[in-house]
Amino acid sequence: MQSILGIETSCDETGVAVFDPERGLVADLVYTQADHAAYGGVVPELASRDHVRKLPGMIKQALDQAGLRASDLAGVAYTAGPGLAGALLVGASVGVGLAQAAAVPAIAVHHMEGHLLSPLLEERPPDFPFVALLVSGGHTMLVEVGGVGRYRLLGETLDDAAGEAFDKTARLLGLGFPGGPDVARLAESGNPDRFDFPRPMVNRPGLDFSFSGLKTHTRQLVARSTPDDHADIAAGFERAVVDTLVIKCRRALRETRFDTLVIAGGVSANQRLRQALDQALPGKVYYPRPALCTDNGAMIAHAGWYRRKEGSRDGQIAVRPRWALEELGAV
């Protein structure tokens, strides 16, 4: 058997999946915690408790769906970082414990590598090399990808990530958490040209991002507006983020002389971003399916399979809440 069980607990999604290189994803379960919406953001202690509560049943269900016992697995992969320390420790403890009980390898996986490789799960996977835009609530970065584990950081956010800016804008507009989907829905009925929004750092060289100024601009605009203006504000804000990401992606492709872009992470599910990239780079953009954009166990099982081929195994319960992608070795 070559099946890998993947466990994802880096933040507020509990993900468990089984990946087999011949059969593909044979189980994929995600539980999205709802308690955090009342607080306007993720509460780490609540997230950890929910992972403890949900993981055992989800692992049993995933193995049952795959028609496997734990001892049939080729390994158990878990997210070791980056993420919330307590949440990561839950997944690491369960993953290492299950692996030891089943006498199979435990495989520590980098959360962002899971996102980066998730488009390879699709029927039309990209070929190496490519530029990857990893864009989520906690990360916005451009990475040169020469192969699995061969990563060079091209640029990253200097402050707020794009997803974080969406969440904060949603809060300003009185919307829910997480904010990205709600802002996108409100923007559908808005006029993106009514208000002027900046495109941060697009007129200076380099591939870094900054969204704090855009967030401040939005806050000031909301303060002098009425609820009747909110759809137009949401539309203008969303277009400003999309335009900024598209400009930087095109610049990264020119600088690397690559012709393929991969986009992954929660914000990659945004339909206006996908449409804008498809228009700017026709036939050159690869995405994971929407279900694989947010945090999930499938991407961890998949990345864990590559790491298992390399011979990676970890018998220690250790996590890295801060972990640079470039520190990973090549497969």
MIMAR-424174 format. One record per residue (C-alpha): residue number from 1; x, y, z. Coordinates in Angstrom, 1 decimal, always signed. Each point is the difference from the previous one (the first is absolute). Layout:
nr=NUM | X=X | Y=Y | Z=Z
...
This chain:
nr=1 | X=+0.0 | Y=+0.0 | Z=+0.0
nr=2 | X=+1.2 | Y=+3.5 | Z=-0.8
nr=3 | X=-2.9 | Y=+1.9 | Z=+1.6
nr=4 | X=+0.8 | Y=+3.0 | Z=+2.3
nr=5 | X=-2.3 | Y=+1.3 | Z=+2.6
nr=6 | X=+0.2 | Y=+3.8 | Z=+0.3
nr=7 | X=-1.0 | Y=+2.1 | Z=+3.1
nr=8 | X=-0.4 | Y=+3.8 | Z=-0.2
nr=9 | X=-0.4 | Y=+2.1 | Z=+3.2
nr=10 | X=+2.0 | Y=+3.2 | Z=-0.6
nr=11 | X=-2.9 | Y=+2.3 | Z=+0.7
nr=12 | X=-3.8 | Y=-0.4 | Z=+0.2
nr=13 | X=-0.6 | Y=-2.7 | Z=-2.5
nr=14 | X=+0.3 | Y=-3.7 | Z=+1.0
nr=15 | X=+0.9 | Y=-1.9 | Z=-3.1
nr=16 | X=+0.6 | Y=-3.8 | Z=-0.5
nr=17 | X=+0.5 | Y=-1.7 | Z=-3.3
nr=18 | X=+1.6 | Y=-3.1 | Z=-1.6
nr=19 | X=+2.0 | Y=+0.3 | Z=-3.2
nr=20 | X=+1.1 | Y=-2.9 | Z=-2.1
nr=21 | X=+2.2 | Y=+0.6 | Z=-3.1
nr=22 | X=-2.0 | Y=-2.5 | Z=-2.0
nr=23 | X=-3.5 | Y=+0.7 | Z=+1.2
nr=24 | X=+0.3 | Y=+3.7 | Z=+0.8
nr=25 | X=-1.9 | Y=+1.5 | Z=+2.9
nr=26 | X=-1.9 | Y=-2.9 | Z=+1.5
nr=27 | X=-1.3 | Y=+2.0 | Z=+3.0
nr=28 | X=-0.1 | Y=+3.7 | Z=+0.7
nr=29 | X=-1.7 | Y=+1.4 | Z=+3.1
nr=30 | X=+0.0 | Y=+3.6 | Z=+1.2
nr=31 | X=-1.7 | Y=+1.5 | Z=+3.1
nr=32 | X=-0.1 | Y=+3.8 | Z=+0.1
nr=33 | X=-0.3 | Y=+1.4 | Z=+3.4
nr=34 | X=-2.8 | Y=+2.5 | Z=+0.4
nr=35 | X=+0.5 | Y=+1.3 | Z=+3.6
nr=36 | X=+2.6 | Y=+2.6 | Z=-1.0
nr=37 | X=-2.5 | Y=+2.1 | Z=-2.0
nr=38 | X=-1.4 | Y=+1.5 | Z=+3.2
nr=39 | X=+3.5 | Y=+1.3 | Z=+0.8
nr=40 | X=+0.9 | Y=+1.4 | Z=-3.4
nr=41 | X=+3.1 | Y=-2.1 | Z=-0.2
nr=42 | X=+1.4 | Y=-3.4 | Z=+0.9
nr=43 | X=+0.4 | Y=-0.7 | Z=+3.8
nr=44 | X=+3.0 | Y=-2.4 | Z=+0.3
nr=45 | X=-1.2 | Y=-1.8 | Z=+3.1
nr=46 | X=-3.5 | Y=-0.7 | Z=-1.6
nr=47 | X=+1.7 | Y=-1.2 | Z=-3.2
nr=48 | X=+2.2 | Y=-2.4 | Z=+1.9
nr=49 | X=-2.9 | Y=-1.4 | Z=+2.0
nr=50 | X=-2.1 | Y=-0.6 | Z=-3.1
nr=51 | X=+2.9 | Y=-1.9 | Z=-1.7
nr=52 | X=+0.2 | Y=-2.2 | Z=+3.1
nr=53 | X=-3.7 | Y=-0.6 | Z=-0.2
nr=54 | X=-0.3 | Y=-0.7 | Z=-3.7
nr=55 | X=+3.2 | Y=-1.8 | Z=-1.1
nr=56 | X=-0.6 | Y=-3.6 | Z=+1.4
nr=57 | X=-3.4 | Y=-0.4 | Z=-1.7
nr=58 | X=+1.2 | Y=+1.6 | Z=-3.2
nr=59 | X=+3.0 | Y=-2.3 | Z=-0.2
nr=60 | X=-2.2 | Y=-3.1 | Z=+0.4
nr=61 | X=-2.4 | Y=+1.3 | Z=-2.6
nr=62 | X=+2.7 | Y=+0.7 | Z=-2.5
nr=63 | X=+1.6 | Y=-3.4 | Z=+0.5
nr=64 | X=-3.4 | Y=-1.7 | Z=-0.4
nr=65 | X=-0.7 | Y=+2.0 | Z=-3.2
nr=66 | X=+3.4 | Y=-1.1 | Z=-1.4
nr=67 | X=-0.6 | Y=-3.6 | Z=+1.0
nr=68 | X=+3.2 | Y=+0.0 | Z=+2.1
nr=69 | X=+1.3 | Y=-0.7 | Z=+3.4
nr=70 | X=+2.7 | Y=+2.2 | Z=+1.5
nr=71 | X=+2.6 | Y=-2.8 | Z=-0.4
nr=72 | X=-0.8 | Y=+0.0 | Z=-3.8
nr=73 | X=+1.4 | Y=+3.5 | Z=-0.4
nr=74 | X=+3.4 | Y=+0.9 | Z=-1.4
nr=75 | X=+0.1 | Y=+2.9 | Z=+2.5
nr=76 | X=-1.8 | Y=+2.7 | Z=+1.9
nr=77 | X=+0.6 | Y=+3.6 | Z=-1.0
nr=78 | X=-0.8 | Y=+2.9 | Z=+2.2
nr=79 | X=+0.4 | Y=+3.8 | Z=-0.2
nr=80 | X=+3.0 | Y=+1.0 | Z=+2.1
nr=81 | X=-0.1 | Y=+3.7 | Z=-0.9
nr=82 | X=-0.4 | Y=+2.8 | Z=-0.5
nr=83 | X=-3.2 | Y=+0.7 | Z=+2.0
nr=84 | X=-1.4 | Y=+0.3 | Z=+3.5
nr=85 | X=+2.3 | Y=-1.8 | Z=+2.5
nr=86 | X=-2.7 | Y=-1.7 | Z=+2.0
nr=87 | X=-2.0 | Y=-1.1 | Z=-3.1
nr=88 | X=+3.1 | Y=-1.3 | Z=-1.6
nr=89 | X=+0.9 | Y=-2.0 | Z=+3.1
nr=90 | X=-3.4 | Y=-1.8 | Z=-0.1
nr=91 | X=+0.5 | Y=-1.2 | Z=-3.5
nr=92 | X=+3.7 | Y=-0.9 | Z=+0.6
nr=93 | X=-0.8 | Y=-2.0 | Z=+3.2
nr=94 | X=-2.8 | Y=-1.9 | Z=-1.7
nr=95 | X=+2.0 | Y=-0.6 | Z=-3.2
nr=96 | X=+3.1 | Y=-1.2 | Z=+1.7
nr=97 | X=-1.9 | Y=-2.1 | Z=+2.5
nr=98 | X=-2.1 | Y=-1.6 | Z=-2.7
nr=99 | X=+3.1 | Y=-0.7 | Z=-2.1
nr=100 | X=+1.8 | Y=-1.6 | Z=+2.9
nr=101 | X=-3.0 | Y=-2.2 | Z=+0.9
nr=102 | X=-0.2 | Y=-1.1 | Z=-3.6
nr=103 | X=+3.7 | Y=-0.5 | Z=-0.4
nr=104 | X=+0.2 | Y=+2.4 | Z=-3.0
nr=105 | X=+2.0 | Y=+3.2 | Z=-0.6
nr=106 | X=-1.3 | Y=+3.3 | Z=+1.2
nr=107 | X=+0.7 | Y=+2.8 | Z=-2.5
nr=108 | X=+0.2 | Y=+3.7 | Z=+1.0
nr=109 | X=-1.4 | Y=+2.2 | Z=-2.8
nr=110 | X=+0.4 | Y=+3.7 | Z=-0.6
nr=111 | X=-3.5 | Y=+1.6 | Z=-0.3
nr=112 | X=+0.9 | Y=+2.3 | Z=-2.9
nr=113 | X=+1.7 | Y=-2.9 | Z=-1.9
nr=114 | X=-3.4 | Y=-1.7 | Z=+0.2
nr=115 | X=-1.7 | Y=+2.9 | Z=-1.5
nr=116 | X=+2.7 | Y=+0.5 | Z=-2.7
nr=117 | X=-0.2 | Y=-3.6 | Z=-1.2
nr=118 | X=-3.8 | Y=-0.3 | Z=+0.2
nr=119 | X=-0.5 | Y=+0.9 | Z=-3.8
nr=120 | X=+1.9 | Y=-3.2 | Z=-0.7
nr=121 | X=-3.0 | Y=-1.9 | Z=+1.2
nr=122 | X=-2.1 | Y=+1.2 | Z=-3.0
nr=123 | X=-0.5 | Y=-1.8 | Z=-3.3
nr=124 | X=+1.9 | Y=+2.8 | Z=-1.7
nr=125 | X=+3.1 | Y=+0.4 | Z=+2.3
nr=126 | X=+2.7 | Y=+2.6 | Z=-0.8
nr=127 | X=+3.5 | Y=-1.0 | Z=-1.0
nr=128 | X=+3.0 | Y=+1.3 | Z=+1.8
nr=129 | X=+1.4 | Y=+2.6 | Z=+0.1
nr=130 | X=-2.6 | Y=+2.6 | Z=+0.9
nr=131 | X=-0.7 | Y=+3.1 | Z=+2.1
nr=132 | X=-2.4 | Y=-0.5 | Z=+2.9
nr=133 | X=-2.2 | Y=+2.6 | Z=+1.6
nr=134 | X=-0.9 | Y=-1.2 | Z=+3.5
nr=135 | X=-2.7 | Y=+2.3 | Z=+1.2
nr=136 | X=-2.1 | Y=-0.6 | Z=+3.2
nr=137 | X=-1.0 | Y=+1.5 | Z=+3.3
nr=138 | X=+3.5 | Y=-0.3 | Z=+1.4
nr=139 | X=+2.3 | Y=+0.0 | Z=-3.1
nr=140 | X=+0.5 | Y=+1.9 | Z=-3.2
nr=141 | X=+3.1 | Y=-1.0 | Z=-1.9
nr=142 | X=+1.5 | Y=-0.7 | Z=-3.4
nr=143 | X=+2.2 | Y=-3.0 | Z=-0.3
nr=144 | X=+2.2 | Y=-1.3 | Z=-2.7
nr=145 | X=-0.5 | Y=-3.8 | Z=-0.2
nr=146 | X=+2.6 | Y=-2.1 | Z=-1.7
nr=147 | X=-1.4 | Y=-3.3 | Z=+1.3
nr=148 | X=-1.3 | Y=-1.5 | Z=+3.2
nr=149 | X=+2.1 | Y=+1.5 | Z=+2.8
nr=150 | X=+1.8 | Y=+2.4 | Z=-2.4
nr=151 | X=-1.4 | Y=+3.3 | Z=+1.0
nr=152 | X=+1.3 | Y=+3.6 | Z=-0.2
nr=153 | X=-1.9 | Y=+2.8 | Z=+1.6
nr=154 | X=-0.6 | Y=+2.9 | Z=-2.5
nr=155 | X=-2.2 | Y=+2.3 | Z=+2.1
nr=156 | X=-2.3 | Y=+0.0 | Z=+3.0
nr=157 | X=-2.3 | Y=+2.3 | Z=+1.9
nr=158 | X=+1.7 | Y=+2.5 | Z=+2.3
nr=159 | X=-3.0 | Y=+0.3 | Z=+2.2
nr=160 | X=-3.6 | Y=-1.3 | Z=-0.4
nr=161 | X=-0.6 | Y=-3.0 | Z=-2.2
nr=162 | X=-2.7 | Y=+0.4 | Z=-2.7
nr=163 | X=-2.3 | Y=-2.3 | Z=+1.8
nr=164 | X=+0.5 | Y=+1.9 | Z=+3.2
nr=165 | X=-0.8 | Y=+3.2 | Z=-1.8
nr=166 | X=-3.3 | Y=-1.6 | Z=-1.2
nr=167 | X=-0.8 | Y=-1.0 | Z=+3.5
nr=168 | X=+0.6 | Y=+3.4 | Z=+1.4
nr=169 | X=-2.0 | Y=+1.7 | Z=-2.7
nr=170 | X=-2.9 | Y=-2.4 | Z=+0.6
nr=171 | X=+0.1 | Y=+1.1 | Z=+3.7
nr=172 | X=-0.1 | Y=+3.7 | Z=-1.0
nr=173 | X=-3.0 | Y=-0.7 | Z=-2.2
nr=174 | X=-1.8 | Y=-2.0 | Z=+2.7
nr=175 | X=+0.3 | Y=-3.3 | Z=-1.8
nr=176 | X=+0.9 | Y=-3.5 | Z=+1.4
nr=177 | X=+3.2 | Y=-1.9 | Z=+0.5
nr=178 | X=+1.9 | Y=-1.2 | Z=-2.0
nr=179 | X=-0.5 | Y=+3.1 | Z=-2.0
nr=180 | X=+1.1 | Y=-0.9 | Z=-3.5
nr=181 | X=-3.1 | Y=-1.8 | Z=-1.2
nr=182 | X=-2.3 | Y=+2.7 | Z=+1.6
nr=183 | X=+1.9 | Y=+2.9 | Z=-1.6
nr=184 | X=-0.1 | Y=-1.8 | Z=-3.4
nr=185 | X=-3.8 | Y=-0.5 | Z=+0.3
nr=186 | X=-0.6 | Y=+3.6 | Z=+0.9
nr=187 | X=+2.3 | Y=+1.2 | Z=-2.8
nr=188 | X=-2.2 | Y=-1.8 | Z=-2.6
nr=189 | X=-2.6 | Y=+2.8 | Z=+0.4
nr=190 | X=+2.5 | Y=+2.9 | Z=+0.2
nr=191 | X=+1.7 | Y=+2.4 | Z=-2.4
nr=192 | X=+3.8 | Y=-0.5 | Z=+0.2
nr=193 | X=+0.6 | Y=+3.3 | Z=-1.8
nr=194 | X=-1.9 | Y=+2.3 | Z=+2.4
nr=195 | X=+2.7 | Y=+0.4 | Z=+2.6
nr=196 | X=+3.7 | Y=+0.4 | Z=-0.6
nr=197 | X=+2.2 | Y=-2.7 | Z=+1.6
nr=198 | X=+3.8 | Y=-0.2 | Z=+0.0
nr=199 | X=+1.9 | Y=-2.9 | Z=-1.5
nr=200 | X=+2.8 | Y=-0.4 | Z=+2.6
nr=201 | X=+3.6 | Y=-0.2 | Z=-1.0
nr=202 | X=-0.7 | Y=-0.6 | Z=-3.7
nr=203 | X=+1.9 | Y=+3.1 | Z=-1.1
nr=204 | X=+3.3 | Y=-1.0 | Z=+1.7
nr=205 | X=+2.3 | Y=-2.8 | Z=-1.0
nr=206 | X=-0.1 | Y=-3.4 | Z=+1.6
nr=207 | X=-2.5 | Y=-2.7 | Z=+0.8
nr=208 | X=-0.9 | Y=+0.7 | Z=+3.6
nr=209 | X=-3.6 | Y=+0.9 | Z=+1.1
nr=210 | X=-1.5 | Y=+2.3 | Z=+2.5
nr=211 | X=-3.7 | Y=+0.2 | Z=+0.8
nr=212 | X=-0.1 | Y=+2.0 | Z=+3.2
nr=213 | X=-0.3 | Y=+3.3 | Z=-1.8
nr=214 | X=-2.9 | Y=-1.3 | Z=-2.1
nr=215 | X=-1.7 | Y=-1.1 | Z=+3.3
nr=216 | X=+0.5 | Y=+3.4 | Z=+1.5
nr=217 | X=-1.4 | Y=+1.7 | Z=-3.1
nr=218 | X=-3.0 | Y=-2.3 | Z=+0.2
nr=219 | X=-0.6 | Y=+0.8 | Z=+3.6
nr=220 | X=+0.1 | Y=+3.7 | Z=-0.6
nr=221 | X=-2.4 | Y=-0.4 | Z=-2.9
nr=222 | X=-2.5 | Y=-2.1 | Z=+2.0
nr=223 | X=+0.2 | Y=+2.6 | Z=+2.9
nr=224 | X=-1.5 | Y=+2.7 | Z=-2.3
nr=225 | X=-2.4 | Y=-2.2 | Z=-1.9
nr=226 | X=-3.5 | Y=-1.4 | Z=+0.6
nr=227 | X=-1.1 | Y=-3.7 | Z=-0.3
nr=228 | X=-1.3 | Y=+0.8 | Z=-3.5
nr=229 | X=+3.7 | Y=+0.5 | Z=-1.0
nr=230 | X=+1.2 | Y=-3.3 | Z=+1.3
nr=231 | X=-0.4 | Y=-2.1 | Z=-3.1
nr=232 | X=+1.9 | Y=+2.5 | Z=-2.1
nr=233 | X=+2.8 | Y=+0.1 | Z=+2.7
nr=234 | X=+0.2 | Y=-3.8 | Z=+0.0
nr=235 | X=+0.2 | Y=-0.1 | Z=-3.8
nr=236 | X=+2.7 | Y=+2.7 | Z=-0.2
nr=237 | X=+2.0 | Y=-1.7 | Z=+2.8
nr=238 | X=-0.2 | Y=-3.4 | Z=-1.7
nr=239 | X=+1.1 | Y=+1.4 | Z=-3.3
nr=240 | X=+2.9 | Y=+1.8 | Z=+1.6
nr=241 | X=+1.2 | Y=-3.3 | Z=+1.5
nr=242 | X=-0.5 | Y=-1.9 | Z=-3.2
nr=243 | X=+1.8 | Y=+2.6 | Z=-2.1
nr=244 | X=+2.9 | Y=+0.0 | Z=+2.4
nr=245 | X=+0.4 | Y=-3.7 | Z=+0.0
nr=246 | X=-0.3 | Y=-0.3 | Z=-3.8
nr=247 | X=+2.6 | Y=+2.8 | Z=-0.6
nr=248 | X=+2.5 | Y=-1.7 | Z=+2.3
nr=249 | X=-0.6 | Y=-3.5 | Z=-1.5
nr=250 | X=+0.7 | Y=+1.3 | Z=-3.5
nr=251 | X=+3.1 | Y=+1.7 | Z=+1.2
nr=252 | X=+1.2 | Y=-3.2 | Z=+1.7
nr=253 | X=-0.5 | Y=-2.0 | Z=-3.2
nr=254 | X=+2.0 | Y=+2.6 | Z=-2.0
nr=255 | X=+2.9 | Y=+0.0 | Z=+2.5
nr=256 | X=+0.2 | Y=-3.8 | Z=+0.2
nr=257 | X=-0.7 | Y=-0.5 | Z=-3.7
nr=258 | X=-2.4 | Y=-2.7 | Z=+1.0
nr=259 | X=-3.3 | Y=-0.4 | Z=-1.9
nr=260 | X=-2.1 | Y=-1.8 | Z=+2.7
nr=261 | X=-1.7 | Y=+1.4 | Z=+3.0
nr=262 | X=-1.5 | Y=-2.1 | Z=+2.9
nr=263 | X=-2.3 | Y=+1.7 | Z=+2.5
nr=264 | X=-1.0 | Y=-1.7 | Z=+3.2
nr=265 | X=-1.3 | Y=+0.9 | Z=+3.5
nr=266 | X=-3.4 | Y=+1.2 | Z=+1.2
nr=267 | X=-0.1 | Y=+3.2 | Z=-2.0
nr=268 | X=+0.7 | Y=-2.0 | Z=-3.2
nr=269 | X=-3.7 | Y=-1.0 | Z=+0.1
nr=270 | X=-1.0 | Y=+3.6 | Z=-0.7
nr=271 | X=-1.7 | Y=-0.1 | Z=-3.4
nr=272 | X=+0.9 | Y=+3.5 | Z=-1.0
nr=273 | X=+3.7 | Y=-0.7 | Z=+0.6
nr=274 | X=-0.3 | Y=-3.2 | Z=-2.1
nr=275 | X=-1.7 | Y=+1.9 | Z=-2.8
nr=276 | X=+2.5 | Y=+2.8 | Z=+0.0
nr=277 | X=+3.0 | Y=-2.4 | Z=-0.1
nr=278 | X=-1.6 | Y=-2.1 | Z=-2.7
nr=279 | X=-0.5 | Y=+3.2 | Z=-2.1
nr=280 | X=+3.6 | Y=+1.3 | Z=+0.7
nr=281 | X=+1.7 | Y=-3.4 | Z=-0.5
nr=282 | X=-2.2 | Y=-2.2 | Z=-2.1
nr=283 | X=+0.8 | Y=-3.7 | Z=+0.2
nr=284 | X=+2.8 | Y=+0.6 | Z=+2.4
nr=285 | X=-1.7 | Y=-0.1 | Z=+3.4
nr=286 | X=-0.7 | Y=-3.1 | Z=+2.1
nr=287 | X=-2.2 | Y=-0.2 | Z=+3.1
nr=288 | X=-1.1 | Y=-2.6 | Z=+2.4
nr=289 | X=-3.8 | Y=-0.7 | Z=+0.1
nr=290 | X=-1.8 | Y=+2.3 | Z=+2.4
nr=291 | X=-0.3 | Y=-2.7 | Z=+2.7
nr=292 | X=+3.8 | Y=-0.3 | Z=+0.0
nr=293 | X=+0.6 | Y=+3.8 | Z=+0.3
nr=294 | X=-0.7 | Y=+0.3 | Z=+3.7
nr=295 | X=+1.9 | Y=-2.1 | Z=+2.6
nr=296 | X=-0.6 | Y=-3.7 | Z=-0.4
nr=297 | X=+1.5 | Y=-3.4 | Z=+0.7
nr=298 | X=+0.2 | Y=-0.9 | Z=-3.7
nr=299 | X=+2.9 | Y=+2.3 | Z=-0.7
nr=300 | X=+1.8 | Y=-1.2 | Z=+3.1
nr=301 | X=-0.4 | Y=-3.7 | Z=-1.0
nr=302 | X=+1.1 | Y=+0.9 | Z=-3.6
nr=303 | X=+3.1 | Y=+1.9 | Z=+1.1
nr=304 | X=+0.7 | Y=-2.7 | Z=+2.6
nr=305 | X=+0.1 | Y=-2.6 | Z=-2.8
nr=306 | X=+2.8 | Y=+2.0 | Z=-1.7
nr=307 | X=+1.9 | Y=+0.3 | Z=+3.2
nr=308 | X=-0.5 | Y=-3.7 | Z=+0.8
nr=309 | X=+1.6 | Y=-0.9 | Z=-3.4
nr=310 | X=+2.9 | Y=+2.1 | Z=+1.1
nr=311 | X=+0.2 | Y=-2.1 | Z=+3.2
nr=312 | X=-1.1 | Y=+2.6 | Z=+2.4
nr=313 | X=-1.2 | Y=-1.2 | Z=+3.4
nr=314 | X=-0.4 | Y=+1.6 | Z=+3.4
nr=315 | X=-0.4 | Y=-1.8 | Z=+3.3
nr=316 | X=+0.0 | Y=+3.2 | Z=+2.0
nr=317 | X=-3.0 | Y=+2.2 | Z=+0.9
nr=318 | X=+1.4 | Y=+3.3 | Z=-1.1
nr=319 | X=-1.6 | Y=+3.0 | Z=-1.8
nr=320 | X=+1.2 | Y=+3.2 | Z=-1.5
nr=321 | X=-2.5 | Y=+2.8 | Z=+0.2
nr=322 | X=+2.4 | Y=+2.1 | Z=-2.1
nr=323 | X=+1.7 | Y=-1.9 | Z=-2.8
nr=324 | X=+1.4 | Y=+1.4 | Z=-3.2
nr=325 | X=-0.9 | Y=-1.9 | Z=-3.2
nr=326 | X=+3.6 | Y=+0.3 | Z=-1.3
nr=327 | X=+1.3 | Y=-2.1 | Z=+2.8
nr=328 | X=-1.6 | Y=-3.1 | Z=-1.5
nr=329 | X=+2.4 | Y=-2.3 | Z=-1.8
nr=330 | X=-0.6 | Y=-1.3 | Z=-3.5
nr=331 | X=-1.6 | Y=-3.4 | Z=-0.6
